[in-house]
Amino acid sequence: MIRFDRASKRYPNGREALSGATFEIREGEMVFLTGRSGAGKSTVLKLIALLERPTRGLVMVNGCNTAALASRRIPAFRRQLGVVFQDHRLLTERSIFDNVALPLHAAHAPLKDIDKRVRAALDQVGLLDRAQALPLELSVGEQQRVGIARAVVVKPKLLIADEPTGNLDPALSMEVMGLFRRFNEVGVTVVIATHDIDLVKASGLREIIVADGKVQDPATEKLVVPSMEAER
Amino acid sequence: MSGWLLRHVQSALFAAGRLARAPVSTAFTVLVIAIALTLPTALALGIHSVRSSTGEFANAVDVSVYFKRDVPIEKARQLAASLRQRSGIARVEFIAADEALKQFREQSGFGAALDVLEGNPLPHALDVRPKTDAADPAHMESLRRYIAAWPEVELVQIDSDWVKRLNAILDLLRRLVLGASALLGVGVLAVVGNTIRLEIYSRRAEIEVTKLVGGSNAFVRRPFLYTGLLYGVAGALLAALLAWTALQLLDAPVARLAQSYGSSFRLLAPGWRELGILLGVGALLGVLGAWLAAARHLARIEPRS
């Protein structure tokens, strides 16, 4: 589903955020991306979501070489993946329903489907009864669940999340992780960037560690990561 | 209703809703557009009025023939009759000297002064109107020479000069209005473009999120184009109202002024055709202004996470 082959990203200011990253995530996997803030986790996610293109190397996402994709095809590319943000990025003046419906409108989904699919997505995150509320009327945990509903409403094959539990207490974090696992169980590939090591360890799922712009993936490189490299 | 149409209706309603939520700034923008559109509209209507009221003589070029003072009335009438036989002549009106004096006395207000004169200073005269197909300069010139060759004729005058001059002035004015309209049109583009630009930046977060979830540039642009369209149409409607009001206010004074010159000239109220043109121009300028702003500024907003 995702393959990085010696992928590097150097920003115009000269900083190399990622150098020679090589790893692979197969379809249907659920993977954690860990590492310090600024280590390059977000860069990996940006390269997957095509917010950035690699300066060197190859990034393949769902059979598509992101470096070679024409700009006008980027919207269609983004529509096939769901993205969840730490600050959830909801539109504060629109209702929960309209926020979740936005990707469907952008995809020109038939209008009669939109209502049905938005309700299904809100039901999955347990917020169907808040459909007409505004984002700021919801708690932080609920807002994050709305963000997840918006990401999954297009039924993506790939779901990526940047620090989805960053602002949540442990109980809420567990709840949100439970949601991701449920989507993974129905076949969605899930990639979550987090620095919540406890959560990762408790899950027992695969972990890809990003440190100083380098990727250490025990599954790919059979490397043992020194514990001091891990977060905290 | 097809999905495509419904989507556009939704975009239009959404844009209208946004404008309605900021009534004061919307009203000011619409007012500026309306004023820019009213000026050329009013001028064009004024010129149109003058043109259509002079239209009936614009092509009718009369020839005035003045006989020598000592030509007897019978001889003059006889010449008039012979002129009526000539081809290319639509009408010959004979104006006897006494009749002309009587008219002049009545209309000029110099009655008392004319009493001082001994006898009638005016000659007999003819008002000759050529047929329309014989009113071109070459025919007119040959007619003038033909009449001027008669020994009884003092002066032959072709009356088309003032019509030509009026038409030339109207033409000049029309070009000035066109030039002013073009400038004001650019002004409308700038006003709409700038308003849309500000709106794009105030909705930056929304645009970024929309692009993040896969909204194409066309999808992101659409509500802004509708906003521009609504500005343009609203401005044009207000401009029509302003122009119509101005004409209503000016109509009576203009009619009085025209009447004092013995003319029945009236200003023409804008009709459906004029309203249609105005709305079309407003809509076009609105959409174009929004398009230019969107093309320039939307591409610069790319999502960052």
Interface residues (C-beta under 8 A of the other chain):
Chain A: S42 L45 K46 A49 L51 R72 P75 A76 F77 R78 R79 Q80 V83 F85 R89 L91 L102 P103 H105 A106 A107 H108 P110 L111 R150 V154 D162
Chain B: G3 L6 R7 A205 E206 E208 V209 T210 K211 L212 V213 G214 G215 S216 N217 F219 E302 P303 R304 S305
